[in-house]
């Protein structure tokens, strides 16, 4: 995460947070696919990554309107 969060606007922090969470979900998905993971767990990780990417896209739209 950013070192100087107090100087970073909240929409940017939200965007970074969602992208970080999406990346973490994708990493967990890759790890889980290498093992004999339950299909429900894989689906949950996929949906988590998708949800964070969609929220990051909304954050980018909000940033566009702020400028």
PDB file with SEQRES, HELIX, SHEET and CRYST1 records, atoms N, CA, C and O in Angstrom:
SEQRES   1 A   67  UNK UNK UNK UNK UNK UNK UNK UNK UNK UNK UNK UNK UNK          
SEQRES   2 A   67  UNK UNK UNK UNK UNK UNK UNK UNK UNK UNK UNK UNK UNK          
SEQRES   3 A   67  UNK UNK UNK UNK UNK UNK UNK UNK UNK UNK UNK UNK UNK          
SEQRES   4 A   67  UNK UNK UNK UNK UNK UNK UNK UNK UNK UNK UNK UNK UNK          
SEQRES   5 A   67  UNK UNK UNK UNK UNK UNK UNK UNK UNK UNK UNK UNK UNK          
SEQRES   6 A   67  UNK UNK                                                      
HELIX    1 AA1 UNK A    5  UNK A    7  5                                   3    
HELIX    2 AA2 UNK A   10  UNK A   33  1                                  24    
HELIX    3 AA3 UNK A   39  UNK A   66  1                                  28    
CRYST1    1.000    1.000    1.000  90.00  90.00  90.00 P 1           1          
ATOM      1  N   UNK A   1       0.837  -1.174   0.000  1.00  0.00           N  
ATOM      2  CA  UNK A   1       0.000   0.000   0.000  1.00  0.00           C  
ATOM      3  C   UNK A   1       0.882   1.237   0.000  1.00  0.00           C  
ATOM      4  O   UNK A   1       2.092   1.135   0.202  1.00  0.00           O  
ATOM      5  N   UNK A   2       0.303   2.378  -0.219  1.00  0.00           N  
ATOM      6  CA  UNK A   2       1.063   3.613  -0.286  1.00  0.00           C  
ATOM      7  C   UNK A   2       1.606   4.004   1.084  1.00  0.00           C  
ATOM      8  O   UNK A   2       0.954   3.775   2.103  1.00  0.00           O  
ATOM      9  N   UNK A   3       2.795   4.592   1.108  1.00  0.00           N  
ATOM     10  CA  UNK A   3       3.422   4.973   2.358  1.00  0.00           C  
ATOM     11  C   UNK A   3       2.814   6.242   2.942  1.00  0.00           C  
ATOM     12  O   UNK A   3       2.714   6.373   4.162  1.00  0.00           O  
ATOM     13  N   UNK A   4       2.413   7.167   2.098  1.00  0.00           N  
ATOM     14  CA  UNK A   4       1.887   8.449   2.553  1.00  0.00           C  
ATOM     15  C   UNK A   4       0.404   8.538   2.243  1.00  0.00           C  
ATOM     16  O   UNK A   4      -0.023   9.367   1.439  1.00  0.00           O  
ATOM     17  N   UNK A   5      -0.370   7.689   2.879  1.00  0.00           N  
ATOM     18  CA  UNK A   5      -1.795   7.635   2.597  1.00  0.00           C  
ATOM     19  C   UNK A   5      -2.507   8.926   2.974  1.00  0.00           C  
ATOM     20  O   UNK A   5      -3.505   9.271   2.342  1.00  0.00           O  
ATOM     21  N   UNK A   6      -2.035   9.643   3.971  1.00  0.00           N  
ATOM     22  CA  UNK A   6      -2.721  10.851   4.382  1.00  0.00           C  
ATOM     23  C   UNK A   6      -2.665  11.920   3.290  1.00  0.00           C  
ATOM     24  O   UNK A   6      -3.483  12.840   3.301  1.00  0.00           O  
ATOM     25  N   UNK A   7      -1.732  11.824   2.355  1.00  0.00           N  
ATOM     26  CA  UNK A   7      -1.614  12.788   1.275  1.00  0.00           C  
ATOM     27  C   UNK A   7      -2.270  12.303  -0.018  1.00  0.00           C  
ATOM     28  O   UNK A   7      -2.302  13.030  -1.010  1.00  0.00           O  
ATOM     29  N   UNK A   8      -2.783  11.098  -0.006  1.00  0.00           N  
ATOM     30  CA  UNK A   8      -3.401  10.508  -1.182  1.00  0.00           C  
ATOM     31  C   UNK A   8      -4.910  10.684  -1.085  1.00  0.00           C  
ATOM     32  O   UNK A   8      -5.503  10.369  -0.053  1.00  0.00           O  
ATOM     33  N   UNK A   9      -5.543  11.186  -2.153  1.00  0.00           N  
ATOM     34  CA  UNK A   9      -6.994  11.363  -2.122  1.00  0.00           C  
ATOM     35  C   UNK A   9      -7.717  10.028  -1.906  1.00  0.00           C  
ATOM     36  O   UNK A   9      -7.257   8.993  -2.390  1.00  0.00           O  
ATOM     37  N   UNK A  10      -8.831  10.042  -1.192  1.00  0.00           N  
ATOM     38  CA  UNK A  10      -9.566   8.805  -0.906  1.00  0.00           C  
ATOM     39  C   UNK A  10      -9.932   7.977  -2.139  1.00  0.00           C  
ATOM     40  O   UNK A  10      -9.831   6.752  -2.077  1.00  0.00           O  
ATOM     41  N   UNK A  11     -10.356   8.585  -3.265  1.00  0.00           N  
ATOM     42  CA  UNK A  11     -10.670   7.736  -4.425  1.00  0.00           C  
ATOM     43  C   UNK A  11      -9.452   6.964  -4.949  1.00  0.00           C  
ATOM     44  O   UNK A  11      -9.588   5.842  -5.438  1.00  0.00           O  
ATOM     45  N   UNK A  12      -8.287   7.556  -4.848  1.00  0.00           N  
ATOM     46  CA  UNK A  12      -7.067   6.882  -5.301  1.00  0.00           C  
ATOM     47  C   UNK A  12      -6.733   5.743  -4.350  1.00  0.00           C  
ATOM     48  O   UNK A  12      -6.341   4.661  -4.787  1.00  0.00           O  
ATOM     49  N   UNK A  13      -6.886   5.983  -3.046  1.00  0.00           N  
ATOM     50  CA  UNK A  13      -6.636   4.921  -2.074  1.00  0.00           C  
ATOM     51  C   UNK A  13      -7.585   3.749  -2.297  1.00  0.00           C  
ATOM     52  O   UNK A  13      -7.182   2.590  -2.208  1.00  0.00           O  
ATOM     53  N   UNK A  14      -8.842   4.057  -2.585  1.00  0.00           N  
ATOM     54  CA  UNK A  14      -9.823   2.998  -2.839  1.00  0.00           C  
ATOM     55  C   UNK A  14      -9.448   2.207  -4.085  1.00  0.00           C  
ATOM     56  O   UNK A  14      -9.530   0.979  -4.092  1.00  0.00           O  
ATOM     57  N   UNK A  15      -9.040   2.902  -5.130  1.00  0.00           N  
ATOM     58  CA  UNK A  15      -8.630   2.239  -6.372  1.00  0.00           C  
ATOM     59  C   UNK A  15      -7.455   1.304  -6.119  1.00  0.00           C  
ATOM     60  O   UNK A  15      -7.471   0.152  -6.552  1.00  0.00           O  
ATOM     61  N   UNK A  16      -6.448   1.790  -5.428  1.00  0.00           N  
ATOM     62  CA  UNK A  16      -5.258   0.979  -5.134  1.00  0.00           C  
ATOM     63  C   UNK A  16      -5.638  -0.223  -4.268  1.00  0.00           C  
ATOM     64  O   UNK A  16      -5.141  -1.330  -4.478  1.00  0.00           O  
ATOM     65  N   UNK A  17      -6.507   0.000  -3.310  1.00  0.00           N  
ATOM     66  CA  UNK A  17      -6.930  -1.081  -2.423  1.00  0.00           C  
ATOM     67  C   UNK A  17      -7.654  -2.180  -3.192  1.00  0.00           C  
ATOM     68  O   UNK A  17      -7.404  -3.364  -2.968  1.00  0.00           O  
ATOM     69  N   UNK A  18      -8.549  -1.794  -4.095  1.00  0.00           N  
ATOM     70  CA  UNK A  18      -9.280  -2.791  -4.869  1.00  0.00           C  
ATOM     71  C   UNK A  18      -8.366  -3.536  -5.851  1.00  0.00           C  
ATOM     72  O   UNK A  18      -8.522  -4.741  -6.048  1.00  0.00           O  
ATOM     73  N   UNK A  19      -7.430  -2.833  -6.458  1.00  0.00           N  
ATOM     74  CA  UNK A  19      -6.501  -3.507  -7.367  1.00  0.00           C  
ATOM     75  C   UNK A  19      -5.598  -4.468  -6.598  1.00  0.00           C  
ATOM     76  O   UNK A  19      -5.287  -5.554  -7.086  1.00  0.00           O  
ATOM     77  N   UNK A  20      -5.180  -4.073  -5.406  1.00  0.00           N  
ATOM     78  CA  UNK A  20      -4.362  -4.944  -4.570  1.00  0.00           C  
ATOM     79  C   UNK A  20      -5.146  -6.193  -4.165  1.00  0.00           C  
ATOM     80  O   UNK A  20      -4.608  -7.300  -4.182  1.00  0.00           O  
ATOM     81  N   UNK A  21      -6.407  -6.013  -3.803  1.00  0.00           N  
ATOM     82  CA  UNK A  21      -7.241  -7.158  -3.408  1.00  0.00           C  
ATOM     83  C   UNK A  21      -7.502  -8.084  -4.599  1.00  0.00           C  
ATOM     84  O   UNK A  21      -7.528  -9.304  -4.441  1.00  0.00           O  
ATOM     85  N   UNK A  22      -7.695  -7.506  -5.791  1.00  0.00           N  
ATOM     86  CA  UNK A  22      -7.897  -8.328  -6.981  1.00  0.00           C  
ATOM     87  C   UNK A  22      -6.649  -9.151  -7.283  1.00  0.00           C  
ATOM     88  O   UNK A  22      -6.745 -10.329  -7.627  1.00  0.00           O  
ATOM     89  N   UNK A  23      -5.495  -8.535  -7.155  1.00  0.00           N  
ATOM     90  CA  UNK A  23      -4.239  -9.252  -7.383  1.00  0.00           C  
ATOM     91  C   UNK A  23      -4.059 -10.373  -6.365  1.00  0.00           C  
ATOM     92  O   UNK A  23      -3.618 -11.467  -6.720  1.00  0.00           O  
ATOM     93  N   UNK A  24      -4.393 -10.112  -5.115  1.00  0.00           N  
ATOM     94  CA  UNK A  24      -4.280 -11.140  -4.078  1.00  0.00           C  
ATOM     95  C   UNK A  24      -5.221 -12.305  -4.359  1.00  0.00           C  
ATOM     96  O   UNK A  24      -4.854 -13.464  -4.164  1.00  0.00           O  
ATOM     97  N   UNK A  25      -6.437 -12.002  -4.819  1.00  0.00           N  
ATOM     98  CA  UNK A  25      -7.392 -13.065  -5.145  1.00  0.00           C  
ATOM     99  C   UNK A  25      -6.900 -13.890  -6.339  1.00  0.00           C  
ATOM    100  O   UNK A  25      -7.076 -15.108  -6.365  1.00  0.00           O  
ATOM    101  N   UNK A  26      -6.291 -13.236  -7.315  1.00  0.00           N  
ATOM    102  CA  UNK A  26      -5.756 -13.961  -8.471  1.00  0.00           C  
ATOM    103  C   UNK A  26      -4.580 -14.851  -8.064  1.00  0.00           C  
ATOM    104  O   UNK A  26      -4.458 -15.979  -8.541  1.00  0.00           O  
ATOM    105  N   UNK A  27      -3.723 -14.345  -7.191  1.00  0.00           N  
ATOM    106  CA  UNK A  27      -2.615 -15.165  -6.681  1.00  0.00           C  
ATOM    107  C   UNK A  27      -3.135 -16.375  -5.925  1.00  0.00           C  
ATOM    108  O   UNK A  27      -2.638 -17.488  -6.098  1.00  0.00           O  
ATOM    109  N   UNK A  28      -4.144 -16.150  -5.080  1.00  0.00           N  
ATOM    110  CA  UNK A  28      -4.731 -17.261  -4.330  1.00  0.00           C  
ATOM    111  C   UNK A  28      -5.390 -18.266  -5.272  1.00  0.00           C  
ATOM    112  O   UNK A  28      -5.349 -19.472  -5.031  1.00  0.00           O  
ATOM    113  N   UNK A  29      -5.988 -17.770  -6.330  1.00  0.00           N  
ATOM    114  CA  UNK A  29      -6.623 -18.651  -7.321  1.00  0.00           C  
ATOM    115  C   UNK A  29      -5.581 -19.510  -8.020  1.00  0.00           C  
ATOM    116  O   UNK A  29      -5.794 -20.707  -8.212  1.00  0.00           O  
ATOM    117  N   UNK A  30      -4.463 -18.917  -8.402  1.00  0.00           N  
ATOM    118  CA  UNK A  30      -3.395 -19.690  -9.040  1.00  0.00           C  
ATOM    119  C   UNK A  30      -2.845 -20.757  -8.102  1.00  0.00           C  
ATOM    120  O   UNK A  30      -2.572 -21.882  -8.522  1.00  0.00           O  
ATOM    121  N   UNK A  31      -2.688 -20.405  -6.849  1.00  0.00           N  
ATOM    122  CA  UNK A  31      -2.197 -21.366  -5.863  1.00  0.00           C  
ATOM    123  C   UNK A  31      -3.204 -22.491  -5.667  1.00  0.00           C  
ATOM    124  O   UNK A  31      -2.831 -23.662  -5.605  1.00  0.00           O  
ATOM    125  N   UNK A  32      -4.478 -22.134  -5.570  1.00  0.00           N  
ATOM    126  CA  UNK A  32      -5.524 -23.137  -5.338  1.00  0.00           C  
ATOM    127  C   UNK A  32      -5.684 -24.068  -6.538  1.00  0.00           C  
ATOM    128  O   UNK A  32      -6.009 -25.244  -6.370  1.00  0.00           O  
ATOM    129  N   UNK A  33      -5.462 -23.556  -7.738  1.00  0.00           N  
ATOM    130  CA  UNK A  33      -5.593 -24.403  -8.929  1.00  0.00           C  
ATOM    131  C   UNK A  33      -4.489 -25.448  -8.989  1.00  0.00           C  
ATOM    132  O   UNK A  33      -4.664 -26.503  -9.599  1.00  0.00           O  
ATOM    133  N   UNK A  34      -3.369 -25.165  -8.367  1.00  0.00           N  
ATOM    134  CA  UNK A  34      -2.264 -26.116  -8.351  1.00  0.00           C  
ATOM    135  C   UNK A  34      -2.501 -27.280  -7.400  1.00  0.00           C  
ATOM    136  O   UNK A  34      -1.824 -28.304  -7.487  1.00  0.00           O  
ATOM    137  N   UNK A  35      -3.445 -27.129  -6.506  1.00  0.00           N  
ATOM    138  CA  UNK A  35      -3.773 -28.187  -5.555  1.00  0.00           C  
ATOM    139  C   UNK A  35      -5.146 -28.755  -5.914  1.00  0.00           C  
ATOM    140  O   UNK A  35      -5.793 -28.295  -6.855  1.00  0.00           O  
ATOM    141  N   UNK A  36      -5.567 -29.728  -5.174  1.00  0.00           N  
ATOM    142  CA  UNK A  36      -6.886 -30.316  -5.405  1.00  0.00           C  
ATOM    143  C   UNK A  36      -7.925 -29.503  -4.642  1.00  0.00           C  
ATOM    144  O   UNK A  36      -8.518 -29.993  -3.681  1.00  0.00           O  
ATOM    145  N   UNK A  37      -8.144 -28.272  -5.066  1.00  0.00           N  
ATOM    146  CA  UNK A  37      -9.055 -27.363  -4.366  1.00  0.00           C  
ATOM    147  C   UNK A  37     -10.505 -27.670  -4.725  1.00  0.00           C  
ATOM    148  O   UNK A  37     -10.809 -28.198  -5.795  1.00  0.00           O  
ATOM    149  N   UNK A  38     -11.369 -27.325  -3.809  1.00  0.00           N  
ATOM    150  CA  UNK A  38     -12.798 -27.487  -4.002  1.00  0.00           C  
ATOM    151  C   UNK A  38     -13.275 -26.496  -5.066  1.00  0.00           C  
ATOM    152  O   UNK A  38     -12.806 -25.359  -5.115  1.00  0.00           O  
ATOM    153  N   UNK A  39     -14.199 -26.926  -5.908  1.00  0.00           N  
ATOM    154  CA  UNK A  39     -14.719 -26.069  -6.974  1.00  0.00           C  
ATOM    155  C   UNK A  39     -15.385 -24.818  -6.409  1.00  0.00           C  
ATOM    156  O   UNK A  39     -15.339 -23.760  -7.036  1.00  0.00           O  
ATOM    157  N   UNK A  40     -16.000 -24.924  -5.239  1.00  0.00           N  
ATOM    158  CA  UNK A  40     -16.640 -23.769  -4.615  1.00  0.00           C  
ATOM    159  C   UNK A  40     -15.609 -22.721  -4.202  1.00  0.00           C  
ATOM    160  O   UNK A  40     -15.852 -21.520  -4.324  1.00  0.00           O  
ATOM    161  N   UNK A  41     -14.465 -23.182  -3.715  1.00  0.00           N  
ATOM    162  CA  UNK A  41     -13.400 -22.255  -3.335  1.00  0.00           C  
ATOM    163  C   UNK A  41     -12.843 -21.533  -4.559  1.00  0.00           C  
ATOM    164  O   UNK A  41     -12.574 -20.333  -4.510  1.00  0.00           O  
ATOM    165  N   UNK A  42     -12.672 -22.266  -5.649  1.00  0.00           N  
ATOM    166  CA  UNK A  42     -12.183 -21.641  -6.877  1.00  0.00           C  
ATOM    167  C   UNK A  42     -13.169 -20.596  -7.383  1.00  0.00           C  
ATOM    168  O   UNK A  42     -12.769 -19.507  -7.795  1.00  0.00           O  
ATOM    169  N   UNK A  43     -14.448 -20.924  -7.353  1.00  0.00           N  
ATOM    170  CA  UNK A  43     -15.473 -19.983  -7.799  1.00  0.00           C  
ATOM    171  C   UNK A  43     -15.497 -18.748  -6.911  1.00  0.00           C  
ATOM    172  O   UNK A  43     -15.635 -17.628  -7.404  1.00  0.00           O  
ATOM    173  N   UNK A  44     -15.362 -18.946  -5.605  1.00  0.00           N  
ATOM    174  CA  UNK A  44     -15.346 -17.820  -4.674  1.00  0.00           C  
ATOM    175  C   UNK A  44     -14.171 -16.889  -4.962  1.00  0.00           C  
ATOM    176  O   UNK A  44     -14.324 -15.668  -4.942  1.00  0.00           O  
ATOM    177  N   UNK A  45     -13.012 -17.458  -5.228  1.00  0.00           N  
ATOM    178  CA  UNK A  45     -11.838 -16.636  -5.536  1.00  0.00           C  
ATOM    179  C   UNK A  45     -12.004 -15.902  -6.866  1.00  0.00           C  
ATOM    180  O   UNK A  45     -11.624 -14.738  -6.987  1.00  0.00           O  
ATOM    181  N   UNK A  46     -12.569 -16.581  -7.856  1.00  0.00           N  
ATOM    182  CA  UNK A  46     -12.821 -15.930  -9.140  1.00  0.00           C  
ATOM    183  C   UNK A  46     -13.782 -14.758  -8.990  1.00  0.00           C  
ATOM    184  O   UNK A  46     -13.546 -13.681  -9.537  1.00  0.00           O  
ATOM    185  N   UNK A  47     -14.862 -14.971  -8.251  1.00  0.00           N  
ATOM    186  CA  UNK A  47     -15.847 -13.914  -8.051  1.00  0.00           C  
ATOM    187  C   UNK A  47     -15.286 -12.765  -7.227  1.00  0.00           C  
ATOM    188  O   UNK A  47     -15.632 -11.606  -7.455  1.00  0.00           O  
ATOM    189  N   UNK A  48     -14.433 -13.080  -6.282  1.00  0.00           N  
ATOM    190  CA  UNK A  48     -13.797 -12.030  -5.490  1.00  0.00           C  
ATOM    191  C   UNK A  48     -12.922 -11.154  -6.379  1.00  0.00           C  
ATOM    192  O   UNK A  48     -12.978  -9.927  -6.298  1.00  0.00           O  
ATOM    193  N   UNK A  49     -12.119 -11.782  -7.223  1.00  0.00           N  
ATOM    194  CA  UNK A  49     -11.257 -11.020  -8.134  1.00  0.00           C  
ATOM    195  C   UNK A  49     -12.090 -10.163  -9.081  1.00  0.00           C  
ATOM    196  O   UNK A  49     -11.770  -8.996  -9.310  1.00  0.00           O  
ATOM    197  N   UNK A  50     -13.147 -10.733  -9.624  1.00  0.00           N  
ATOM    198  CA  UNK A  50     -14.012  -9.992 -10.551  1.00  0.00           C  
ATOM    199  C   UNK A  50     -14.656  -8.801  -9.850  1.00  0.00           C  
ATOM    200  O   UNK A  50     -14.703  -7.702 -10.402  1.00  0.00           O  
ATOM    201  N   UNK A  51     -15.148  -9.020  -8.643  1.00  0.00           N  
ATOM    202  CA  UNK A  51     -15.807  -7.939  -7.904  1.00  0.00           C  
ATOM    203  C   UNK A  51     -14.844  -6.780  -7.642  1.00  0.00           C  
ATOM    204  O   UNK A  51     -15.224  -5.616  -7.767  1.00  0.00           O  
ATOM    205  N   UNK A  52     -13.602  -7.097  -7.280  1.00  0.00           N  
ATOM    206  CA  UNK A  52     -12.631  -6.035  -7.013  1.00  0.00           C  
ATOM    207  C   UNK A  52     -12.232  -5.300  -8.293  1.00  0.00           C  
ATOM    208  O   UNK A  52     -12.023  -4.087  -8.267  1.00  0.00           O  
ATOM    209  N   UNK A  53     -12.128  -6.005  -9.389  1.00  0.00           N  
ATOM    210  CA  UNK A  53     -11.799  -5.353 -10.656  1.00  0.00           C  
ATOM    211  C   UNK A  53     -12.940  -4.425 -11.079  1.00  0.00           C  
ATOM    212  O   UNK A  53     -12.694  -3.310 -11.538  1.00  0.00           O  
ATOM    213  N   UNK A  54     -14.164  -4.874 -10.929  1.00  0.00           N  
ATOM    214  CA  UNK A  54     -15.314  -4.030 -11.274  1.00  0.00           C  
ATOM    215  C   UNK A  54     -15.388  -2.797 -10.380  1.00  0.00           C  
ATOM    216  O   UNK A  54     -15.712  -1.705 -10.849  1.00  0.00           O  
ATOM    217  N   UNK A  55     -15.091  -2.969  -9.103  1.00  0.00           N  
ATOM    218  CA  UNK A  55     -15.109  -1.816  -8.208  1.00  0.00           C  
ATOM    219  C   UNK A  55     -13.981  -0.854  -8.552  1.00  0.00           C  
ATOM    220  O   UNK A  55     -14.160   0.362  -8.476  1.00  0.00           O  
ATOM    221  N   UNK A  56     -12.825  -1.380  -8.927  1.00  0.00           N  
ATOM    222  CA  UNK A  56     -11.712  -0.524  -9.345  1.00  0.00           C  
ATOM    223  C   UNK A  56     -12.091   0.266 -10.592  1.00  0.00           C  
ATOM    224  O   UNK A  56     -11.721   1.432 -10.726  1.00  0.00           O  
ATOM    225  N   UNK A  57     -12.825  -0.362 -11.497  1.00  0.00           N  
ATOM    226  CA  UNK A  57     -13.277   0.341 -12.704  1.00  0.00           C  
ATOM    227  C   UNK A  57     -14.218   1.485 -12.333  1.00  0.00           C  
ATOM    228  O   UNK A  57     -14.147   2.564 -12.922  1.00  0.00           O  
ATOM    229  N   UNK A  58     -15.091   1.254 -11.367  1.00  0.00           N  
ATOM    230  CA  UNK A  58     -15.988   2.317 -10.898  1.00  0.00           C  
ATOM    231  C   UNK A  58     -15.192   3.447 -10.247  1.00  0.00           C  
ATOM    232  O   UNK A  58     -15.514   4.621 -10.428  1.00  0.00           O  
ATOM    233  N   UNK A  59     -14.159   3.092  -9.493  1.00  0.00           N  
ATOM    234  CA  UNK A  59     -13.309   4.108  -8.875  1.00  0.00           C  
ATOM    235  C   UNK A  59     -12.621   4.956  -9.938  1.00  0.00           C  
ATOM    236  O   UNK A  59     -12.486   6.169  -9.772  1.00  0.00           O  
ATOM    237  N   UNK A  60     -12.187   4.332 -11.021  1.00  0.00           N  
ATOM    238  CA  UNK A  60     -11.548   5.087 -12.102  1.00  0.00           C  
ATOM    239  C   UNK A  60     -12.539   6.032 -12.762  1.00  0.00           C  
ATOM    240  O   UNK A  60     -12.176   7.150 -13.129  1.00  0.00           O  
ATOM    241  N   UNK A  61     -13.789   5.600 -12.919  1.00  0.00           N  
ATOM    242  CA  UNK A  61     -14.817   6.481 -13.471  1.00  0.00           C  
ATOM    243  C   UNK A  61     -15.038   7.683 -12.550  1.00  0.00           C  
ATOM    244  O   UNK A  61     -15.179   8.815 -13.012  1.00  0.00           O  
ATOM    245  N   UNK A  62     -15.067   7.420 -11.246  1.00  0.00           N  
ATOM    246  CA  UNK A  62     -15.241   8.507 -10.286  1.00  0.00           C  
ATOM    247  C   UNK A  62     -14.078   9.493 -10.354  1.00  0.00           C  
ATOM    248  O   UNK A  62     -14.282  10.704 -10.258  1.00  0.00           O  
ATOM    249  N   UNK A  63     -12.873   8.982 -10.519  1.00  0.00           N  
ATOM    250  CA  UNK A  63     -11.703   9.856 -10.633  1.00  0.00           C  
ATOM    251  C   UNK A  63     -11.774  10.704 -11.889  1.00  0.00           C  
ATOM    252  O   UNK A  63     -11.351  11.860 -11.874  1.00  0.00           O  
ATOM    253  N   UNK A  64     -12.290  10.165 -12.954  1.00  0.00           N  
ATOM    254  CA  UNK A  64     -12.421  10.906 -14.199  1.00  0.00           C  
ATOM    255  C   UNK A  64     -13.362  12.096 -14.015  1.00  0.00           C  
ATOM    256  O   UNK A  64     -13.122  13.170 -14.565  1.00  0.00           O  
ATOM    257  N   UNK A  65     -14.428  11.906 -13.246  1.00  0.00           N  
ATOM    258  CA  UNK A  65     -15.403  12.975 -13.016  1.00  0.00           C  
ATOM    259  C   UNK A  65     -14.861  14.038 -12.064  1.00  0.00           C  
ATOM    260  O   UNK A  65     -15.261  15.199 -12.145  1.00  0.00           O  
ATOM    261  N   UNK A  66     -13.956  13.654 -11.164  1.00  0.00           N  
ATOM    262  CA  UNK A  66     -13.378  14.589 -10.217  1.00  0.00           C  
ATOM    263  C   UNK A  66     -12.440  15.556 -10.925  1.00  0.00           C  
ATOM    264  O   UNK A  66     -12.396  16.740 -10.593  1.00  0.00           O  
ATOM    265  N   UNK A  67     -11.687  15.048 -11.904  1.00  0.00           N  
ATOM    266  CA  UNK A  67     -10.745  15.902 -12.642  1.00  0.00           C  
ATOM    267  C   UNK A  67     -11.520  16.915 -13.425  1.00  0.00           C  
ATOM    268  O   UNK A  67     -10.930  17.739 -14.123  1.00  0.00           O  
TER     269      UNK A  67                                                      
END                                                                             
